Amino acid sequence: MARYVSFRDFDWLLFLFVLVICALGVTEIRSATVHTKFAGAQIKQVYWVIGGIGTMFLVSLVNYQALLERVHWMYIAAVGSLVAVLVFGQKYLGARRWIKMPGGGHFQPSEWVKLILILAVAKYFADLQERELSWSDCIKAGAMVGLPMLMVLAQPDLGTALTYLPIAVMGLFLGGLSARQALTVLLLVGLAMPLAWHGLKPYQRDRLTSFMEPEADKQGSGYQVIQSLIAVGSGGIWGSTAGSQTHLSFLPVPQTDFIFAAFAEEHGFVGALGVMLLYFIVLMRLTQNAQTAPDRAGTFLVMGVVAVLSFHILVNIGMVVGFMPVTGIPLPLMSYGGSSVLFMFLALGIVMNVRMRRFVN
């Protein structure tokens, strides 16, 4: 089968838009860190992007059906890596999320687990052969995603754990969840919210509520939201070359979680709108690839990527403008961070994999 696969069927237009977003990210990382201890971070980001591109091309050549057939082993390895984090992981700012690699680098397994879950959910629902979903099917899918989600919450990493939810939701939606089942699930989630709330750490509760009234604790839980809003507002229509919020270090971590606020301050409403348009085009292009997938599994795979990417964009930009709580979810392809960049290119490799096999019998 592999000999009929050609890079002529590679989605070069999608790849171009992805590269433009990456380039904007690298440029903004340089601008945001030029006078800080993180100066030069854009060089590492370029290396990660180059490594991600190479990985994407490699993954696109491996038949996704072969990956789906071995996904149960991948799932076991994913759970094992999360166990390793809890046992051997490096602790930083009270959280144990990374495994130290040879050479001094750090690897965050919870990022690549997203890819494994996309594969696992796609395999599970594709094997159901479009039959009506039973409650047993829903519970099994929920447990499949819920186990690693609980393990990531234990690190604790609420932001990354939440990114697993859209994978399950998209799988259930495309799998044929009935309206009655959906309402029942929503009711159960609503009833479980008080228990989940009490299970959160105090700082996590503060993050989930401070965005609604950040002025109540200007120097504490509301500080990040206030500084982000000031940065976005000071950008005006065309942007501010001074970028005082970013360059004077009022805006926290402008190269990671708040890179969109830094970009909006320096490039204004027009620049921010341009970035959102680029993301919209990428999402539409991905959805088109899902529609032309050669089989049900391929559609689930691509739409799983769409679900995760959409969730990241919605929550990160919503967080920056004060519509969402601060959860530490990076902006895909723009935020500084090797694990996030590599995950996105691996996911895009899966998408290209599906697209390149549209006409393979």
C-alpha positions in Angstrom: 0.0 0.0 0.0 2.8 2.4 0.9 4.2 2.5 -2.7 1.1 4.3 -3.9 1.5 7.1 -1.4 2.8 10.3 -2.9 3.8 13.7 -1.4 1.7 15.2 -4.2 -1.2 14.5 -2.0 0.4 16.2 1.0 -1.5 19.3 2.1 1.1 21.8 1.2 -1.3 24.7 1.7 -2.1 23.7 5.2 1.7 23.3 5.9 2.3 26.8 4.6 -0.2 28.4 7.0 1.3 26.3 9.8 4.7 27.7 9.0 3.4 31.2 8.9 2.0 30.8 12.4 5.3 29.3 13.6 7.2 32.2 12.2 5.0 34.7 13.9 5.5 32.8 17.2 9.3 32.7 16.8 9.4 36.4 16.1 7.2 37.2 19.1 9.2 35.0 21.4 12.3 36.9 20.4 10.7 40.3 20.9 9.2 39.3 24.3 12.4 37.8 25.8 15.1 40.1 24.3 15.9 41.8 27.6 15.1 39.0 29.9 16.8 35.9 31.3 15.0 34.0 28.5 16.8 35.9 25.8 17.6 33.5 22.9 14.6 31.3 23.5 13.6 31.8 19.9 16.6 29.8 18.8 15.5 26.7 20.7 12.0 27.2 19.3 13.4 27.2 15.8 15.2 23.9 16.5 11.9 22.4 17.9 10.0 23.5 14.8 12.6 22.0 12.5 12.6 18.8 14.5 8.8 18.8 14.5 8.7 19.3 10.7 11.0 16.3 10.2 8.9 14.2 12.6 5.7 15.2 10.7 7.1 14.0 7.4 8.2 10.7 9.0 4.8 10.1 10.6 3.0 10.9 7.4 4.8 8.0 5.7 3.7 5.4 8.3 0.3 3.9 7.4 -2.1 5.2 10.1 -4.0 1.8 9.9 -0.8 0.2 11.2 -0.7 2.8 14.0 -4.3 2.0 14.9 -3.6 -1.7 15.1 -0.9 -1.1 17.6 -2.6 1.6 19.6 -3.3 -0.6 22.6 0.5 -1.0 23.2 0.9 2.8 22.7 -1.8 3.4 25.3 -0.1 1.1 27.8 3.2 3.0 27.2 1.4 6.3 27.6 0.0 5.3 31.0 3.4 3.9 31.9 5.0 7.3 31.1 2.6 9.1 33.3 3.3 6.7 36.1 7.1 7.5 35.6 6.4 11.2 35.9 4.6 10.7 39.2 7.5 8.6 40.5 10.6 10.0 38.9 9.5 13.4 37.5 11.2 16.7 38.1 9.4 18.9 40.5 9.1 22.6 39.5 6.9 25.2 41.2 5.1 22.5 43.1 4.2 20.4 40.1 5.8 17.1 38.9 5.2 17.2 35.1 8.6 16.6 33.4 11.1 13.8 33.1 14.7 14.9 32.8 16.3 13.7 29.6 20.0 13.0 28.9 21.7 16.3 27.9 19.7 18.4 30.4 16.4 18.6 28.4 13.0 17.9 29.8 10.2 15.8 28.3 6.5 16.3 29.2 4.7 13.0 28.5 1.3 14.5 29.1 1.6 16.3 25.7 2.2 13.2 23.6 -0.5 11.3 25.5 -3.0 13.5 23.7 -1.9 12.0 20.4 -2.2 8.5 21.8 -5.7 9.3 23.0 -6.7 10.6 19.6 -5.6 7.3 18.1 -7.2 5.2 20.8 -10.6 7.0 20.6 -10.5 6.8 16.7 -9.8 3.1 16.8 -12.5 2.4 19.4 -15.3 4.2 17.7 -14.3 3.1 14.2 -14.6 -0.5 15.4 -18.2 0.1 16.5 -19.1 0.2 12.8 -21.6 3.0 13.2 -24.0 1.1 15.4 -26.0 2.9 18.0 -24.0 3.8 21.0 -24.9 2.0 24.2 -24.2 3.2 27.7 -21.4 0.6 27.9 -19.7 2.1 24.9 -19.9 5.6 26.5 -18.5 4.4 29.8 -15.6 2.5 28.1 -14.7 5.6 26.0 -14.9 7.8 29.2 -12.7 5.4 31.1 -10.2 5.3 28.3 -9.7 9.1 28.4 -10.5 9.4 32.1 -7.6 7.3 33.4 -4.7 9.4 31.9 -6.7 12.5 32.7 -6.8 11.7 36.4 -3.1 10.8 36.4 -2.3 14.2 34.9 -4.5 15.9 37.4 -2.4 14.2 40.1 0.8 15.9 38.9 -1.1 18.5 39.2 -1.6 19.9 35.7 -5.3 21.0 35.4 -4.7 22.7 32.0 -3.3 19.7 30.2 -5.8 17.4 31.8 -8.6 19.5 30.4 -7.3 19.2 26.9 -8.1 15.5 27.0 -11.8 16.2 27.3 -12.4 17.5 23.7 -11.0 14.2 22.4 -13.7 12.2 24.2 -16.4 14.7 23.4 -15.6 14.7 19.7 -15.4 10.9 19.7 -18.8 10.6 21.4 -20.4 13.2 19.1 -19.2 11.6 15.9 -19.8 8.2 17.2 -23.5 8.8 17.4 -24.3 9.9 21.0 -28.0 10.5 21.2 -29.6 13.6 22.6 -31.0 11.7 25.6 -27.5 10.3 26.4 -25.9 13.7 25.9 -28.4 15.4 28.4 -27.8 12.6 30.9 -24.1 13.0 30.7 -24.4 16.8 31.1 -26.6 16.3 34.1 -24.1 13.8 35.7 -21.3 16.3 35.0 -23.2 19.1 36.7 -23.9 16.9 39.8 -20.2 16.0 40.0 -19.0 19.6 39.7 -19.2 20.3 43.5 -17.1 17.1 44.2 -14.6 18.1 41.6 -14.4 21.6 43.0 -13.5 20.4 46.5 -10.8 18.1 44.9 -9.0 21.1 43.4 -6.1 22.8 45.2 -6.7 26.3 46.5 -4.6 28.0 43.8 -6.5 26.1 41.1 -9.8 27.4 42.5 -8.4 30.9 42.5 -7.5 30.6 38.9 -10.9 29.3 37.9 -12.7 32.2 39.6 -10.3 35.2 39.4 -10.9 35.9 35.7 -14.5 36.9 36.6 -13.4 39.6 39.0 -9.6 40.0 38.8 -9.7 43.4 40.6 -10.6 41.6 43.8 -7.0 40.4 44.1 -4.9 42.7 41.9 -1.5 41.5 43.3 -2.5 37.9 43.6 -4.7 35.6 41.6 -6.0 38.5 39.4 -2.6 39.9 38.5 -2.0 37.9 35.3 -5.5 38.6 33.9 -5.2 42.3 34.6 -1.8 42.7 33.1 -2.9 40.7 30.0 -6.0 42.9 29.5 -3.8 46.0 29.8 -1.4 44.6 27.2 -4.2 43.8 24.8 -5.8 47.2 25.3 -2.6 49.2 24.9 -2.0 47.7 21.5 -4.9 49.6 20.0 -5.7 49.1 16.4 -2.2 48.9 14.9 -0.1 48.0 17.9 2.5 49.7 20.1 6.2 49.6 19.2 7.1 50.3 22.8 5.2 47.2 24.1 5.6 48.5 27.7 3.6 45.6 29.4 5.7 43.0 27.6 9.2 44.7 27.6 9.0 46.0 31.1 8.1 42.5 32.4 4.6 43.4 33.7 3.1 40.7 31.6 3.9 37.3 33.1 5.5 34.6 30.9 4.9 36.5 27.6 6.7 33.8 25.6 4.4 30.9 26.7 0.9 31.2 28.1 0.5 34.9 27.3 2.2 35.1 23.9 -1.1 36.2 22.3 -1.3 39.2 24.7 2.3 40.2 23.9 1.5 39.8 20.2 -1.7 41.9 20.5 0.2 44.6 22.3 2.9 44.9 19.7 0.6 44.4 16.6 -2.7 45.7 17.8 -6.2 44.6 16.9 -5.3 44.1 13.2 -2.4 41.8 14.0 -4.4 39.8 16.6 -7.3 39.4 14.1 -4.8 38.2 11.5 -3.5 35.5 13.8 -7.0 34.3 14.5 -7.8 34.3 10.8 -4.7 32.1 10.2 -5.9 29.6 12.9 -9.4 29.6 11.4 -8.0 28.7 8.0 -5.9 25.9 9.5 -9.0 24.5 11.3 -11.2 24.7 8.1 -8.4 23.0 6.1 -8.2 20.2 8.7 -12.0 19.8 8.7 -11.9 19.5 4.9 -9.3 16.8 5.2 -11.6 14.9 7.7 -14.4 15.1 5.1 -12.2 13.5 2.4 -10.7 10.8 4.7 -10.7 7.3 3.1 -12.5 5.7 6.1 -14.3 6.2 9.4 -11.1 5.9 11.4 -9.4 8.6 9.3 -12.2 11.0 9.9 -12.1 10.4 13.7 -8.3 10.9 13.7 -8.4 14.2 11.9 -11.4 15.5 13.9 -9.7 14.5 17.1 -6.8 16.9 16.1 -9.4 19.6 15.2 -11.0 19.2 18.7 -7.7 19.5 20.6 -6.4 22.4 18.5 -9.8 24.3 18.7 -9.8 23.8 22.5 -6.3 25.1 22.9 -7.0 28.2 20.8 -10.3 29.0 22.4 -9.1 28.6 26.0 -5.7 30.4 25.5 -7.2 33.4 23.6 -10.2 33.4 26.0 -7.8 33.5 28.9 -5.8 36.4 27.5 -8.9 38.6 27.1 -10.4 37.6 30.4 -13.2 35.3 29.2 -11.6 32.1 30.4 -9.8 31.1 33.6 -6.0 31.0 33.6 -5.2 27.3 33.1 -1.7 27.3 31.6 -2.8 26.0 28.2 -0.3 27.2 25.5 -1.3 28.7 22.1 -0.5 26.0 19.5 2.5 26.6 17.3 3.2 30.0 18.8 3.9 29.5 22.5 7.4 28.6 23.5 7.9 25.0 24.4 9.3 21.9 22.8 6.7 19.3 24.0 3.8 21.4 22.7 5.4 22.1 19.3 6.4 18.5 18.8 2.8 17.3 19.7 1.3 19.6 17.1 3.6 18.5 14.4 3.1 14.8 15.3 -0.7 15.5 15.1 -0.3 17.2 11.7 1.7 14.2 10.6 -1.3 12.0 11.4 -3.5 14.4 9.4 -1.2 14.3 6.4 -1.0 10.5 6.8 -4.8 10.3 6.4 -4.9 12.8 3.5 -2.1 11.1 1.5 -4.1 7.8 1.6 -7.4 9.3 0.2 -7.0 7.5 -3.1 -5.3 4.3 -1.9 -7.4 1.2 -2.2 
